[in-house]
Amino acid sequence: MAKSNSAGANIADVEVTSISRHGFWLYVAGREYFVPFTEFPWFEHASVKHVTNVRWSPPDQLHWPDLDIDLSIESIEHPERFPLMFEPTRGA
């Protein structure tokens, strides 16, 4: 099993398996999660390369280094518990 140089980060157990216009599927340690762009808008306009470059720190932390995004698996399972705190500026 391949491991990254970061302590605790196991890159072999996390993978983006599919991307659609609605979101992407994330496989983590034998479980699959759907990450909808409506709940996680930071990913919607990111490149495939950046979305697929994800690291997992067991048991619950995911990190996308190219996008500077950190999420817990719990926030993907229950986004209603983690309301968005960021809203884009309108009309700058």
Backbone torsions as a table, in degrees:
resi	resn	phi	psi	omega
1	MET	NA	126.8	-178.1
2	ALA	-78.6	139.0	177.1
3	LYS	-127.8	146.1	177.5
4	SER	-76.9	175.2	178.6
5	ASN	-75.3	-16.9	179.7
6	SER	-76.9	134.0	179.3
7	ALA	-61.6	127.9	176.3
8	GLY	85.3	-11.2	-177.7
9	ALA	-89.7	117.2	-178.5
10	ASN	-111.0	101.6	-175.4
11	ILE	-77.4	-17.9	-179.0
12	ALA	-73.9	-22.7	-176.1
13	ASP	-99.3	13.8	176.1
14	VAL	-137.4	137.0	-178.3
15	GLU	-159.5	139.6	169.4
16	VAL	-85.6	118.5	-173.6
17	THR	-96.7	-22.1	-178.5
18	SER	-162.4	144.9	176.8
19	ILE	-128.8	132.9	176.0
20	SER	-127.8	-178.1	178.8
21	ARG	-72.3	-10.6	-179.0
22	HIS	-99.8	-17.6	-177.9
23	GLY	159.0	-159.4	179.8
24	PHE	-142.8	156.9	178.1
25	TRP	-98.7	133.1	-177.0
26	LEU	-121.6	125.8	178.4
27	TYR	-103.2	119.9	-178.6
28	VAL	-132.0	115.2	173.9
29	ALA	48.6	47.7	175.2
30	GLY	87.6	0.2	177.8
31	ARG	-121.6	148.5	179.9
32	GLU	-113.3	139.6	-178.6
33	TYR	-129.9	141.2	173.0
34	PHE	-98.0	130.7	-179.5
35	VAL	-112.0	94.6	-177.1
36	PRO	-76.6	140.8	178.9
37	PHE	-65.0	-26.0	178.2
38	THR	-64.4	-32.6	179.6
39	GLU	-92.9	-25.7	-176.1
40	PHE	-131.8	70.2	-172.1
41	PRO	-65.7	-15.7	-178.3
42	TRP	-62.7	-23.4	-176.7
43	PHE	-90.1	-17.8	-168.8
44	GLU	-56.8	-40.9	-177.2
45	HIS	-107.0	11.0	177.9
46	ALA	-77.0	153.2	178.2
47	SER	-70.9	157.4	176.1
48	VAL	-57.6	-41.9	179.4
49	LYS	-56.9	-42.4	-178.0
50	HIS	-74.5	-37.7	179.0
51	VAL	-67.3	-38.4	-176.6
52	THR	-80.8	-10.0	176.8
53	ASN	-88.7	83.4	-176.0
54	VAL	-124.6	145.7	178.6
55	ARG	-123.1	147.5	179.7
56	TRP	-121.5	129.7	173.0
57	SER	-113.8	102.6	-177.5
58	PRO	-56.9	148.5	6.5
59	PRO	-93.6	-13.3	-164.9
60	ASP	-135.7	-5.8	-170.7
61	GLN	-101.9	131.6	175.1
62	LEU	-116.8	144.0	-177.8
63	HIS	-139.0	131.1	173.5
64	TRP	-109.5	94.9	-173.2
65	PRO	-62.1	-36.0	-179.1
66	ASP	-69.3	-24.5	-177.6
67	LEU	-105.9	-4.6	-176.5
68	ASP	53.1	47.8	179.4
69	ILE	-118.4	132.1	174.0
70	ASP	-123.7	130.7	177.9
71	LEU	-136.0	149.7	170.4
72	SER	-92.2	152.1	175.6
73	ILE	-61.9	-35.2	177.8
74	GLU	-58.1	-37.5	-179.9
75	SER	-68.9	-26.8	175.9
76	ILE	-77.6	-40.2	178.9
77	GLU	-68.7	-34.7	-175.3
78	HIS	-135.7	68.1	-177.5
79	PRO	-62.0	-23.2	178.9
80	GLU	-64.3	-22.2	178.0
81	ARG	-81.4	-10.9	-175.7
82	PHE	-130.1	74.1	-177.5
83	PRO	-62.5	147.2	178.5
84	LEU	-61.5	135.0	179.2
85	MET	-104.0	-7.7	-176.2
86	PHE	-111.8	131.8	172.3
87	GLU	-128.2	133.6	-179.4
88	PRO	-61.0	145.8	176.7
89	THR	-70.2	131.6	179.6
90	ARG	-101.1	132.4	174.8
91	GLY	67.3	18.8	179.0
92	ALA	9.5	NA	NA
